[in-house]
Amino acid sequence: QVQLMDSGGGLVQPGEFLRLSCIASRSTSITSVMGWYRQAPGKQRELVASITSGGDIIYADFVKGRFRISKDNALNMMYLEMNSLKPEDTARYYCHAKWIGEPLAYWGQGTQVTVSS
């Protein structure tokens, strides 16, 4: 059973920085795609950013220029650096991964990000 553990959330003020981390119990070098999603209360879960095995990156329009996704296959880690945080970024953020050749996708338990003054 693959496990993803995400961490790094917290309470910050608008304009501040947070870095989320996700560690996988399996090699991330053989993932087809990894990504970060978020879900705010009363809203659907939405894609924030994703990175493929080939290094192709997609960002949601609402985080372009502020967030940066990266992956360290040597450590089986994925990161989300979040700059210039806004109150509307408040949500629970989830790590997501899919491994090559497997139909199932896996989720972390989520880490809460709250941006408030």
Secondary structure as GFF3:
##gff-version 3
##sequence-region A 1 117
A	DSSP	beta_strand	4	7	.	.	.	ID=ss1
A	DSSP	beta_strand	10	12	.	.	.	ID=ss2
A	DSSP	beta_strand	18	24	.	.	.	ID=ss3
A	DSSP	three_ten_helix	28	30	.	.	.	ID=ss4
A	DSSP	beta_strand	31	39	.	.	.	ID=ss5
A	DSSP	beta_strand	46	52	.	.	.	ID=ss6
A	DSSP	beta_strand	57	59	.	.	.	ID=ss7
A	DSSP	three_ten_helix	61	63	.	.	.	ID=ss8
A	DSSP	beta_strand	67	72	.	.	.	ID=ss9
A	DSSP	beta_strand	77	82	.	.	.	ID=ss10
A	DSSP	three_ten_helix	87	89	.	.	.	ID=ss11
A	DSSP	beta_strand	91	99	.	.	.	ID=ss12
A	DSSP	beta_strand	105	107	.	.	.	ID=ss13
A	DSSP	beta_strand	111	115	.	.	.	ID=ss14
###
